[in-house]
């Protein structure tokens, strides 16, 4: 029997985008037959201070916890190079990983929005090939975002 796991994080992220009319965003889809990958799951556009138009890429990764435990394997972050290249193109471009440790319900879960360069530095300086939920709580505490009324606080990445 094959079990299909639906990505609850992408559904939550899409719902959060629709709830915030100050951010334009869309899900990037790819055709697996084209042998072409997308650089991220979402592209966003918004105004931010002196920069009239800011472009942001966001790659979502969900860790489904079992018995309250879960780990993010770094090899799953395949878009790292593309996200960094996007940021290098111009200072008005940003890239993030949105990582969720999903534990049956959102009120028992943690969601982080981490700048790509911070994530790269964490991986480069981490002694293991993955990040467990407990370590994420300490190492990523400054990037934890709230879920209020069923949507993510996307302003955390601005």
C-alpha positions in Angstrom: 0.0 0.0 0.0 1.3 3.4 -1.0 0.7 6.3 1.4 0.7 9.8 -0.2 1.8 12.5 2.3 0.4 15.9 1.4 2.6 18.9 2.1 0.7 20.8 4.7 3.3 23.5 4.8 2.8 24.5 1.2 -0.9 24.6 1.7 -0.4 26.8 4.8 2.0 29.1 2.9 -0.4 29.6 0.0 -3.2 30.4 2.4 -1.0 32.9 4.2 -0.1 34.6 0.9 -3.8 35.0 0.0 -4.5 36.5 3.5 -1.9 39.3 3.1 -2.7 41.7 0.4 0.6 43.6 0.9 2.5 40.7 -0.7 2.1 39.4 -4.2 3.1 35.8 -4.6 2.6 32.7 -6.5 3.5 29.0 -6.4 6.1 28.0 -8.9 5.2 24.8 -10.7 7.4 22.7 -12.9 6.7 20.0 -15.4 8.7 16.9 -14.4 8.9 15.8 -18.1 10.8 19.0 -19.0 13.8 17.9 -16.7 13.9 21.4 -15.4 13.7 22.2 -11.7 12.3 25.4 -10.2 14.6 27.4 -8.0 12.0 27.6 -5.2 8.4 26.8 -4.3 7.2 30.5 -4.3 8.1 33.8 -5.7 7.0 36.9 -3.8 7.1 40.6 -4.5 6.5 43.5 -2.1 7.6 47.0 -1.2 10.2 47.4 1.6 11.5 50.8 2.7 13.8 52.4 0.1 13.5 49.5 -2.3 10.2 50.0 -4.2 10.1 46.4 -5.4 11.6 43.5 -3.6 11.7 40.0 -5.1 11.9 37.0 -2.8 12.2 33.2 -3.4 11.0 30.8 -0.7 11.6 27.1 -0.7 9.3 25.1 1.8 10.4 22.0 3.5 8.2 20.1 5.9 9.5 17.6 8.5 6.7 15.3 9.6 7.4 14.5 13.3 6.7 11.1 14.8 6.4 10.8 18.6 7.3 14.5 18.7 10.6 14.0 17.0 11.8 14.8 13.5 14.9 15.8 11.5 15.6 17.8 8.4 18.1 16.0 6.2 20.4 18.7 4.6 20.5 16.8 1.3 16.8 17.8 0.9 17.9 21.4 0.4 18.8 20.9 -3.2 17.8 24.5 -4.2 20.6 26.1 -2.1 22.8 27.0 -5.0 19.9 28.5 -7.0 18.7 30.5 -4.0 22.1 32.0 -3.4 22.6 32.8 -7.1 19.2 34.6 -7.1 20.4 36.7 -4.1 23.7 37.5 -5.7 22.0 38.9 -8.8 21.0 42.1 -7.1 20.7 43.5 -3.5 16.9 43.7 -3.9 16.6 39.9 -4.2 16.2 37.7 -1.1 15.9 33.9 -0.6 14.6 31.9 2.3 13.9 28.4 3.4 10.6 28.0 5.2 11.0 24.9 7.4 8.3 23.3 9.4 8.6 20.6 12.0 5.0 19.4 11.7 3.6 17.5 14.7 0.0 16.5 13.8 -1.4 20.0 14.2 0.0 23.5 13.6 -0.4 24.5 17.3 2.0 21.7 18.2 4.5 22.5 15.4 7.3 25.0 14.7 7.7 27.0 11.5 10.9 28.9 10.7 11.7 31.3 7.8 15.5 31.3 7.5 17.6 33.5 5.1 19.4 31.2 2.7 22.9 32.4 3.8 22.1 31.7 7.4 21.0 28.2 6.5 24.1 27.6 4.4 26.3 28.8 7.4 24.4 26.5 9.8 24.9 23.5 7.4 28.6 24.3 6.9 29.2 24.5 10.6 27.0 21.7 11.8 28.6 18.4 12.8 25.8 16.2 11.4 24.0 15.8 8.1 20.6 16.8 9.5 19.0 19.1 12.0 16.7 17.5 14.6 13.7 19.3 16.1 15.4 20.0 19.4 18.5 21.5 17.8 16.3 23.6 15.5 14.5 25.1 18.6 17.9 26.5 19.8 19.8 27.1 16.5 16.8 28.7 14.7 15.0 30.4 17.5 15.4 33.9 16.0 13.7 32.7 12.8 10.7 31.1 14.3 7.5 32.6 13.1 4.0 32.7 14.5 0.9 31.1 13.1 -2.1 33.4 14.0 -5.6 32.7 12.9 -4.4 29.9 10.7 -1.9 31.9 8.7 1.9 32.5 8.9 3.3 35.8 9.8 5.0 36.4 6.5 6.2 39.9 7.5 8.9 38.0 9.5 11.0 37.7 6.3 10.8 41.3 5.3 
